[in-house]
């Protein structure tokens, strides 16, 4: 009877799920960055160039 209770408790335990979910989210984000690397770089460069040109006016 004790073994069945331990087995049921083991199957319902979800402590490790948070770590797996975080790792999967990180993998998806890294994949998106790799796919859209050129677009992200061009957007960031244009934003910084606008910031630089706008600060000269102030």
PDB file of N, CA, C and O in Angstrom:
ATOM      1  N   UNK A   1       0.825  -1.195   0.000  1.00  0.00           N
ATOM      2  CA  UNK A   1       0.000   0.000   0.000  1.00  0.00           C
ATOM      3  C   UNK A   1       0.865   1.254   0.000  1.00  0.00           C
ATOM      4  O   UNK A   1       0.537   2.229  -0.675  1.00  0.00           O
ATOM      5  N   UNK A   2       1.970   1.240   0.751  1.00  0.00           N
ATOM      6  CA  UNK A   2       2.868   2.379   0.825  1.00  0.00           C
ATOM      7  C   UNK A   2       3.559   2.645  -0.509  1.00  0.00           C
ATOM      8  O   UNK A   2       3.802   3.799  -0.861  1.00  0.00           O
ATOM      9  N   UNK A   3       3.878   1.578  -1.259  1.00  0.00           N
ATOM     10  CA  UNK A   3       4.531   1.738  -2.550  1.00  0.00           C
ATOM     11  C   UNK A   3       3.592   2.392  -3.560  1.00  0.00           C
ATOM     12  O   UNK A   3       4.017   3.216  -4.370  1.00  0.00           O
ATOM     13  N   UNK A   4       2.316   2.020  -3.506  1.00  0.00           N
ATOM     14  CA  UNK A   4       1.339   2.616  -4.414  1.00  0.00           C
ATOM     15  C   UNK A   4       1.179   4.102  -4.123  1.00  0.00           C
ATOM     16  O   UNK A   4       1.060   4.910  -5.043  1.00  0.00           O
ATOM     17  N   UNK A   5       1.177   4.457  -2.856  1.00  0.00           N
ATOM     18  CA  UNK A   5       1.067   5.866  -2.472  1.00  0.00           C
ATOM     19  C   UNK A   5       2.292   6.649  -2.941  1.00  0.00           C
ATOM     20  O   UNK A   5       2.170   7.769  -3.436  1.00  0.00           O
ATOM     21  N   UNK A   6       3.476   6.049  -2.779  1.00  0.00           N
ATOM     22  CA  UNK A   6       4.701   6.709  -3.233  1.00  0.00           C
ATOM     23  C   UNK A   6       4.715   6.869  -4.752  1.00  0.00           C
ATOM     24  O   UNK A   6       5.143   7.906  -5.259  1.00  0.00           O
ATOM     25  N   UNK A   7       4.256   5.862  -5.476  1.00  0.00           N
ATOM     26  CA  UNK A   7       4.218   5.934  -6.935  1.00  0.00           C
ATOM     27  C   UNK A   7       3.241   7.015  -7.391  1.00  0.00           C
ATOM     28  O   UNK A   7       3.551   7.766  -8.315  1.00  0.00           O
ATOM     29  N   UNK A   8       2.089   7.109  -6.774  1.00  0.00           N
ATOM     30  CA  UNK A   8       1.095   8.116  -7.127  1.00  0.00           C
ATOM     31  C   UNK A   8       1.626   9.521  -6.827  1.00  0.00           C
ATOM     32  O   UNK A   8       1.410  10.453  -7.601  1.00  0.00           O
ATOM     33  N   UNK A   9       2.319   9.659  -5.700  1.00  0.00           N
ATOM     34  CA  UNK A   9       2.888  10.949  -5.314  1.00  0.00           C
ATOM     35  C   UNK A   9       3.984  11.349  -6.298  1.00  0.00           C
ATOM     36  O   UNK A   9       4.103  12.526  -6.640  1.00  0.00           O
ATOM     37  N   UNK A  10       4.776  10.400  -6.752  1.00  0.00           N
ATOM     38  CA  UNK A  10       5.843  10.676  -7.709  1.00  0.00           C
ATOM     39  C   UNK A  10       5.270  11.146  -9.043  1.00  0.00           C
ATOM     40  O   UNK A  10       5.805  12.065  -9.663  1.00  0.00           O
ATOM     41  N   UNK A  11       4.186  10.517  -9.481  1.00  0.00           N
ATOM     42  CA  UNK A  11       3.589  10.878 -10.772  1.00  0.00           C
ATOM     43  C   UNK A  11       2.923  12.250 -10.746  1.00  0.00           C
ATOM     44  O   UNK A  11       2.875  12.932 -11.770  1.00  0.00           O
ATOM     45  N   UNK A  12       2.416  12.658  -9.601  1.00  0.00           N
ATOM     46  CA  UNK A  12       1.740  13.950  -9.517  1.00  0.00           C
ATOM     47  C   UNK A  12       2.675  15.085  -9.140  1.00  0.00           C
ATOM     48  O   UNK A  12       2.251  16.240  -9.110  1.00  0.00           O
ATOM     49  N   UNK A  13       3.935  14.791  -8.852  1.00  0.00           N
ATOM     50  CA  UNK A  13       4.901  15.815  -8.470  1.00  0.00           C
ATOM     51  C   UNK A  13       5.279  16.642  -9.701  1.00  0.00           C
ATOM     52  O   UNK A  13       5.589  16.079 -10.751  1.00  0.00           O
ATOM     53  N   UNK A  14       5.255  17.971  -9.579  1.00  0.00           N
ATOM     54  CA  UNK A  14       5.524  18.846 -10.710  1.00  0.00           C
ATOM     55  C   UNK A  14       6.618  19.869 -10.409  1.00  0.00           C
ATOM     56  O   UNK A  14       6.609  20.952 -10.993  1.00  0.00           O
ATOM     57  N   UNK A  15       7.536  19.567  -9.538  1.00  0.00           N
ATOM     58  CA  UNK A  15       8.573  20.521  -9.164  1.00  0.00           C
ATOM     59  C   UNK A  15       9.512  20.845 -10.323  1.00  0.00           C
ATOM     60  O   UNK A  15       9.949  21.988 -10.455  1.00  0.00           O
ATOM     61  N   UNK A  16       9.826  19.869 -11.156  1.00  0.00           N
ATOM     62  CA  UNK A  16      10.766  20.081 -12.245  1.00  0.00           C
ATOM     63  C   UNK A  16      10.161  20.729 -13.470  1.00  0.00           C
ATOM     64  O   UNK A  16      10.897  21.085 -14.390  1.00  0.00           O
ATOM     65  N   UNK A  17       8.869  20.895 -13.520  1.00  0.00           N
ATOM     66  CA  UNK A  17       8.225  21.438 -14.712  1.00  0.00           C
ATOM     67  C   UNK A  17       8.618  22.884 -14.960  1.00  0.00           C
ATOM     68  O   UNK A  17       8.726  23.289 -16.118  1.00  0.00           O
ATOM     69  N   UNK A  18       8.833  23.665 -13.935  1.00  0.00           N
ATOM     70  CA  UNK A  18       9.190  25.063 -14.124  1.00  0.00           C
ATOM     71  C   UNK A  18      10.502  25.213 -14.858  1.00  0.00           C
ATOM     72  O   UNK A  18      10.623  26.069 -15.735  1.00  0.00           O
ATOM     73  N   UNK A  19      11.482  24.405 -14.520  1.00  0.00           N
ATOM     74  CA  UNK A  19      12.790  24.458 -15.163  1.00  0.00           C
ATOM     75  C   UNK A  19      12.688  24.087 -16.633  1.00  0.00           C
ATOM     76  O   UNK A  19      13.281  24.753 -17.481  1.00  0.00           O
ATOM     77  N   UNK A  20      11.954  23.047 -16.943  1.00  0.00           N
ATOM     78  CA  UNK A  20      11.800  22.613 -18.329  1.00  0.00           C
ATOM     79  C   UNK A  20      11.101  23.697 -19.140  1.00  0.00           C
ATOM     80  O   UNK A  20      11.497  23.972 -20.272  1.00  0.00           O
ATOM     81  N   UNK A  21      10.083  24.306 -18.583  1.00  0.00           N
ATOM     82  CA  UNK A  21       9.372  25.361 -19.295  1.00  0.00           C
ATOM     83  C   UNK A  21      10.268  26.564 -19.564  1.00  0.00           C
ATOM     84  O   UNK A  21      10.226  27.131 -20.656  1.00  0.00           O
ATOM     85  N   UNK A  22      11.070  26.959 -18.591  1.00  0.00           N
ATOM     86  CA  UNK A  22      11.991  28.083 -18.769  1.00  0.00           C
ATOM     87  C   UNK A  22      13.003  27.773 -19.861  1.00  0.00           C
ATOM     88  O   UNK A  22      13.291  28.629 -20.697  1.00  0.00           O
ATOM     89  N   UNK A  23      13.543  26.567 -19.864  1.00  0.00           N
ATOM     90  CA  UNK A  23      14.519  26.183 -20.886  1.00  0.00           C
ATOM     91  C   UNK A  23      13.883  26.199 -22.265  1.00  0.00           C
ATOM     92  O   UNK A  23      14.510  26.663 -23.217  1.00  0.00           O
ATOM     93  N   UNK A  24      12.661  25.708 -22.401  1.00  0.00           N
ATOM     94  CA  UNK A  24      11.981  25.727 -23.691  1.00  0.00           C
ATOM     95  C   UNK A  24      11.720  27.153 -24.171  1.00  0.00           C
ATOM     96  O   UNK A  24      11.868  27.436 -25.360  1.00  0.00           O
ATOM     97  N   UNK A  25      11.340  28.043 -23.280  1.00  0.00           N
ATOM     98  CA  UNK A  25      11.118  29.444 -23.646  1.00  0.00           C
ATOM     99  C   UNK A  25      12.423  30.076 -24.117  1.00  0.00           C
ATOM    100  O   UNK A  25      12.433  30.806 -25.108  1.00  0.00           O
ATOM    101  N   UNK A  26      13.516  29.806 -23.425  1.00  0.00           N
ATOM    102  CA  UNK A  26      14.812  30.356 -23.822  1.00  0.00           C
ATOM    103  C   UNK A  26      15.223  29.826 -25.196  1.00  0.00           C
ATOM    104  O   UNK A  26      15.735  30.582 -26.021  1.00  0.00           O
ATOM    105  N   UNK A  27      15.006  28.549 -25.445  1.00  0.00           N
ATOM    106  CA  UNK A  27      15.353  27.964 -26.746  1.00  0.00           C
ATOM    107  C   UNK A  27      14.546  28.609 -27.861  1.00  0.00           C
ATOM    108  O   UNK A  27      15.086  28.895 -28.930  1.00  0.00           O
ATOM    109  N   UNK A  28      13.275  28.840 -27.630  1.00  0.00           N
ATOM    110  CA  UNK A  28      12.429  29.482 -28.643  1.00  0.00           C
ATOM    111  C   UNK A  28      12.899  30.912 -28.891  1.00  0.00           C
ATOM    112  O   UNK A  28      12.978  31.336 -30.044  1.00  0.00           O
ATOM    113  N   UNK A  29      13.212  31.661 -27.841  1.00  0.00           N
ATOM    114  CA  UNK A  29      13.679  33.036 -28.006  1.00  0.00           C
ATOM    115  C   UNK A  29      15.004  33.097 -28.756  1.00  0.00           C
ATOM    116  O   UNK A  29      15.187  33.953 -29.622  1.00  0.00           O
ATOM    117  N   UNK A  30      15.922  32.204 -28.435  1.00  0.00           N
ATOM    118  CA  UNK A  30      17.205  32.179 -29.149  1.00  0.00           C
ATOM    119  C   UNK A  30      16.982  31.834 -30.615  1.00  0.00           C
ATOM    120  O   UNK A  30      17.626  32.409 -31.492  1.00  0.00           O
ATOM    121  N   UNK A  31      16.088  30.912 -30.885  1.00  0.00           N
ATOM    122  CA  UNK A  31      15.768  30.561 -32.267  1.00  0.00           C
ATOM    123  C   UNK A  31      15.198  31.740 -33.035  1.00  0.00           C
ATOM    124  O   UNK A  31      15.567  31.971 -34.186  1.00  0.00           O
ATOM    125  N   UNK A  32      14.298  32.489 -32.403  1.00  0.00           N
ATOM    126  CA  UNK A  32      13.727  33.664 -33.063  1.00  0.00           C
ATOM    127  C   UNK A  32      14.782  34.728 -33.335  1.00  0.00           C
ATOM    128  O   UNK A  32      14.768  35.369 -34.386  1.00  0.00           O
ATOM    129  N   UNK A  33      15.693  34.914 -32.390  1.00  0.00           N
ATOM    130  CA  UNK A  33      16.772  35.888 -32.590  1.00  0.00           C
ATOM    131  C   UNK A  33      17.655  35.455 -33.753  1.00  0.00           C
ATOM    132  O   UNK A  33      18.059  36.291 -34.561  1.00  0.00           O
ATOM    133  N   UNK A  34      17.960  34.176 -33.850  1.00  0.00           N
ATOM    134  CA  UNK A  34      18.793  33.699 -34.946  1.00  0.00           C
ATOM    135  C   UNK A  34      18.090  33.840 -36.293  1.00  0.00           C
ATOM    136  O   UNK A  34      18.729  34.159 -37.296  1.00  0.00           O
ATOM    137  N   UNK A  35      16.793  33.609 -36.322  1.00  0.00           N
ATOM    138  CA  UNK A  35      16.041  33.716 -37.572  1.00  0.00           C
ATOM    139  C   UNK A  35      15.940  35.163 -38.025  1.00  0.00           C
ATOM    140  O   UNK A  35      16.119  35.454 -39.208  1.00  0.00           O
ATOM    141  N   UNK A  36      15.653  36.077 -37.097  1.00  0.00           N
ATOM    142  CA  UNK A  36      15.410  37.470 -37.445  1.00  0.00           C
ATOM    143  C   UNK A  36      16.591  38.377 -37.085  1.00  0.00           C
ATOM    144  O   UNK A  36      16.400  39.560 -36.801  1.00  0.00           O
ATOM    145  N   UNK A  37      17.796  37.832 -37.096  1.00  0.00           N
ATOM    146  CA  UNK A  37      18.980  38.577 -36.673  1.00  0.00           C
ATOM    147  C   UNK A  37      19.201  39.826 -37.526  1.00  0.00           C
ATOM    148  O   UNK A  37      19.466  40.898 -36.982  1.00  0.00           O
ATOM    149  N   UNK A  38      19.100  39.711 -38.836  1.00  0.00           N
ATOM    150  CA  UNK A  38      19.347  40.852 -39.721  1.00  0.00           C
ATOM    151  C   UNK A  38      18.314  41.952 -39.508  1.00  0.00           C
ATOM    152  O   UNK A  38      18.667  43.131 -39.455  1.00  0.00           O
ATOM    153  N   UNK A  39      17.053  41.581 -39.386  1.00  0.00           N
ATOM    154  CA  UNK A  39      16.002  42.565 -39.177  1.00  0.00           C
ATOM    155  C   UNK A  39      16.174  43.276 -37.835  1.00  0.00           C
ATOM    156  O   UNK A  39      16.015  44.494 -37.752  1.00  0.00           O
ATOM    157  N   UNK A  40      16.497  42.523 -36.794  1.00  0.00           N
ATOM    158  CA  UNK A  40      16.696  43.110 -35.462  1.00  0.00           C
ATOM    159  C   UNK A  40      17.880  44.069 -35.493  1.00  0.00           C
ATOM    160  O   UNK A  40      17.816  45.157 -34.921  1.00  0.00           O
ATOM    161  N   UNK A  41      18.963  43.668 -36.161  1.00  0.00           N
ATOM    162  CA  UNK A  41      20.148  44.519 -36.247  1.00  0.00           C
ATOM    163  C   UNK A  41      19.839  45.813 -36.983  1.00  0.00           C
ATOM    164  O   UNK A  41      20.269  46.882 -36.550  1.00  0.00           O
ATOM    165  N   UNK A  42      19.108  45.740 -38.076  1.00  0.00           N
ATOM    166  CA  UNK A  42      18.791  46.952 -38.835  1.00  0.00           C
ATOM    167  C   UNK A  42      17.878  47.886 -38.042  1.00  0.00           C
ATOM    168  O   UNK A  42      18.040  49.105 -38.099  1.00  0.00           O
ATOM    169  N   UNK A  43      16.933  47.330 -37.312  1.00  0.00           N
ATOM    170  CA  UNK A  43      16.035  48.158 -36.495  1.00  0.00           C
ATOM    171  C   UNK A  43      16.814  48.854 -35.386  1.00  0.00           C
ATOM    172  O   UNK A  43      16.626  50.048 -35.151  1.00  0.00           O
ATOM    173  N   UNK A  44      17.688  48.116 -34.701  1.00  0.00           N
ATOM    174  CA  UNK A  44      18.476  48.701 -33.612  1.00  0.00           C
ATOM    175  C   UNK A  44      19.412  49.775 -34.152  1.00  0.00           C
ATOM    176  O   UNK A  44      19.564  50.829 -33.535  1.00  0.00           O
ATOM    177  N   UNK A  45      20.041  49.518 -35.300  1.00  0.00           N
ATOM    178  CA  UNK A  45      20.928  50.516 -35.889  1.00  0.00           C
ATOM    179  C   UNK A  45      20.174  51.782 -36.283  1.00  0.00           C
ATOM    180  O   UNK A  45      20.675  52.887 -36.074  1.00  0.00           O
ATOM    181  N   UNK A  46      18.987  51.639 -36.846  1.00  0.00           N
ATOM    182  CA  UNK A  46      18.210  52.825 -37.223  1.00  0.00           C
ATOM    183  C   UNK A  46      17.750  53.607 -35.989  1.00  0.00           C
ATOM    184  O   UNK A  46      17.716  54.837 -36.010  1.00  0.00           O
ATOM    185  N   UNK A  47      17.402  52.905 -34.936  1.00  0.00           N
ATOM    186  CA  UNK A  47      16.998  53.588 -33.698  1.00  0.00           C
ATOM    187  C   UNK A  47      18.168  54.379 -33.116  1.00  0.00           C
ATOM    188  O   UNK A  47      18.010  55.530 -32.711  1.00  0.00           O
ATOM    189  N   UNK A  48      19.351  53.745 -33.077  1.00  0.00           N
ATOM    190  CA  UNK A  48      20.520  54.454 -32.536  1.00  0.00           C
ATOM    191  C   UNK A  48      20.936  55.626 -33.413  1.00  0.00           C
ATOM    192  O   UNK A  48      21.377  56.652 -32.897  1.00  0.00           O
ATOM    193  N   UNK A  49      20.805  55.493 -34.723  1.00  0.00           N
ATOM    194  CA  UNK A  49      21.155  56.620 -35.597  1.00  0.00           C
ATOM    195  C   UNK A  49      20.175  57.774 -35.405  1.00  0.00           C
ATOM    196  O   UNK A  49      20.581  58.936 -35.439  1.00  0.00           O
ATOM    197  N   UNK A  50      18.895  57.475 -35.203  1.00  0.00           N
ATOM    198  CA  UNK A  50      17.912  58.527 -34.929  1.00  0.00           C
ATOM    199  C   UNK A  50      18.201  59.196 -33.588  1.00  0.00           C
ATOM    200  O   UNK A  50      18.109  60.417 -33.467  1.00  0.00           O
ATOM    201  N   UNK A  51      18.546  58.407 -32.595  1.00  0.00           N
ATOM    202  CA  UNK A  51      18.873  58.964 -31.272  1.00  0.00           C
ATOM    203  C   UNK A  51      20.082  59.896 -31.389  1.00  0.00           C
ATOM    204  O   UNK A  51      20.092  60.986 -30.818  1.00  0.00           O
ATOM    205  N   UNK A  52      21.101  59.456 -32.136  1.00  0.00           N
ATOM    206  CA  UNK A  52      22.302  60.273 -32.291  1.00  0.00           C
ATOM    207  C   UNK A  52      22.004  61.561 -33.017  1.00  0.00           C
ATOM    208  O   UNK A  52      22.488  62.622 -32.623  1.00  0.00           O
ATOM    209  N   UNK A  53      21.205  61.486 -34.083  1.00  0.00           N
ATOM    210  CA  UNK A  53      20.891  62.705 -34.837  1.00  0.00           C
ATOM    211  C   UNK A  53      19.979  63.647 -34.027  1.00  0.00           C
ATOM    212  O   UNK A  53      20.085  64.866 -34.156  1.00  0.00           O
ATOM    213  N   UNK A  54      19.108  63.103 -33.216  1.00  0.00           N
ATOM    214  CA  UNK A  54      18.206  63.925 -32.410  1.00  0.00           C
ATOM    215  C   UNK A  54      18.950  64.606 -31.258  1.00  0.00           C
ATOM    216  O   UNK A  54      18.597  65.723 -30.881  1.00  0.00           O
ATOM    217  N   UNK A  55      19.969  63.957 -30.695  1.00  0.00           N
ATOM    218  CA  UNK A  55      20.706  64.574 -29.600  1.00  0.00           C
ATOM    219  C   UNK A  55      21.536  65.761 -30.070  1.00  0.00           C
ATOM    220  O   UNK A  55      21.819  66.667 -29.286  1.00  0.00           O
ATOM    221  N   UNK A  56      21.923  65.764 -31.328  1.00  0.00           N
ATOM    222  CA  UNK A  56      22.674  66.907 -31.870  1.00  0.00           C
ATOM    223  C   UNK A  56      21.796  68.143 -31.964  1.00  0.00           C
ATOM    224  O   UNK A  56      22.303  69.264 -31.933  1.00  0.00           O
ATOM    225  N   UNK A  57      20.503  67.958 -32.077  1.00  0.00           N
ATOM    226  CA  UNK A  57      19.571  69.090 -32.183  1.00  0.00           C
ATOM    227  C   UNK A  57      19.297  69.732 -30.833  1.00  0.00           C
ATOM    228  O   UNK A  57      18.942  70.908 -30.766  1.00  0.00           O
ATOM    229  N   UNK A  58      19.458  68.971 -29.761  1.00  0.00           N
ATOM    230  CA  UNK A  58      19.136  69.488 -28.425  1.00  0.00           C
ATOM    231  C   UNK A  58      20.169  70.385 -27.884  1.00  0.00           C
ATOM    232  O   UNK A  58      20.027  70.891 -26.771  1.00  0.00           O
TER     233      UNK A  58
END
